[in-house]
């Protein structure tokens, strides 16, 4: 269970625990054309909950309808959590393999270019040979730094949020 908050207007500290979406609901209740007492009663009894497993009261209702329903729902939530972790682990392994493969291919390509540079220098191209070699070396270093940050980072959520903000 991820979150379960009860909000009481008499407890100012609880307002900090309420998410932005929940605060919007509370603000809408306060705008209703009803008395302050009725608004406070609604807010005081309002319960906010989120998570992969239903609220215990809802779970009890399912249990009343079907024996072992609560147990099956909880097991399903736990299985889903395990499955999600397995998918995340597999994804990180794939990213690691891609990082190694790209690094190896990058080194091979840069070695080919550096050998080409060495060949050009041996054939008397005293300017283009070193420029060719230096450029390939700088490309190697730059790509290493870029790939290390890109593929080894574990901040997919922040990247996803940044991408969502850019598209909006």
N, C-alpha and C positions, 0 to 999 in steps of 0.2 A: 504494500500500500504506500503510495507516494506521498499523498498530502491529504490531511483532513483538518480543516480549520473551522471553528465556530466563531462567528463574529458577533460581538456584543458592542453596541454603541457606547456603553459605559466604560469600556476598556480601551483607552487610546493606544496602548502598546500593540494591541492585536491588529490595528490598521496596517502596521508595517509588515505583518505576516501575510496579508491578503495580496493575491496577484493582481496585475493590472486589469485582467478580464473580470475577475471577481469584484474589484472595486467599481468597475463600470456598472455591474448589476446592482450593487448597493446604491450607487448614485441614481440609477433609474428608479429604484424603489423610493428614494428620497424625493424624487420629482413627481411621484404619483399624487393625484388630488385627494389625499386622505389625511386624516389627522396625524400629528406628530406621534401620538401614542400608538396608532396602528402601524405607522412606519417602523417605529422602534420594535414593536412586537414581531413584525415580519423579519426585520434584520436580525433580531435576537434569536429567532428560531431557524433562520436560514443556515444551512449547513453546506459547506463547500467541500467537495471531495473529488479526487481524480486518482487514477491508478489502473493497473492492468486487472485488478480483482475488484469486483463490485463492492460497494459499501456493505458493512456487516448487516445492516437492516435489510438491504435488498437480498443479500446472500441468505438470510434467514427466511425470507419470503420464498426464494427458490427451493430451499430445503423443505419448507412446508408443502410445496406442490409436488416435489419429487424426492424420494429418499436418496441419499448420497449425492444430491445435486451440488451441494456446497463443496464436498470433497472433490468432485470431478471438476468443478469450476476452478478451485484452487490449484489442483494438479495441472490443469490446462494452462493457467497463468504461469506456473513454475516451468512447465515444458516450453512455453513460448519464450520465457526469459532465457532458458538454456540454449534454445535454438538461435536466438538473436546473438548471444555471445559466441556461439560456434560460427555463425556467419561473419561476425566481426573479426574473429581470429583468422578465419580463412582469407578474408579480404586483406588483412595486414600481412599475411604470408605471401599472398600474390603481389602486394606492393613491394615487399622485400625482394622477391624474385625478379620483378620488373626492374627494380633499382640495380640489382647486381648485373642483370643482362644488359641494361643500357650502359652501365659503367664499362663493362667488358667490351662491348661494341664500340664505345667511344674511344677507349684506349687503343683498340685495334686500328680504327680509322685514323686517329692522330699519329700512331706509329707509322702507318703507311705514308701519311703526308710528311712526316719528319724524315723518313727514308727518301722520299721524293726530293725533299729539300737538300739532303746530303748529296744525292745524286746530281742535283742542279749545281751545287757548289763544286763538286768534282769535275763537272763538265765546263767550268769556267764562268758560270753565272754568279758573280760575286755579290750582286745586289738582290736579285730576285730569289735566290736560294735561301739566304738568311731570313728575308721577309716572309717567304713561304713557311719556313720552319717556325718562326716566331708567332706568326698568325695561328698556325695549327696548335702550338703550345698554349697560347692564350685562350683559344677556343676550348681546349681540353680543360684548363683550369676553371674557366667560366662555367662550362657545362657540369663539371663535378660539383661546384658550389650550388648551382641551380638544382641539379638532380638530388643532391643530399637534402636540401631544404624541402623540396617538393615531395619526394617519395618517402622520406623518413619521418616527416611531421605527422603528428597524431591529433591534429586539430581540424578534423573533417567537419565538425559541427559549426565552428566559427566560419570556415570557408563556405559552407552551405548557407549560413545566414547572410554572409557577404554577397553571395551570388543571388540570393533571393532579394536582397535590398537593391542590388543593381538592376535586376529585371523589373522591379516594381516601379 
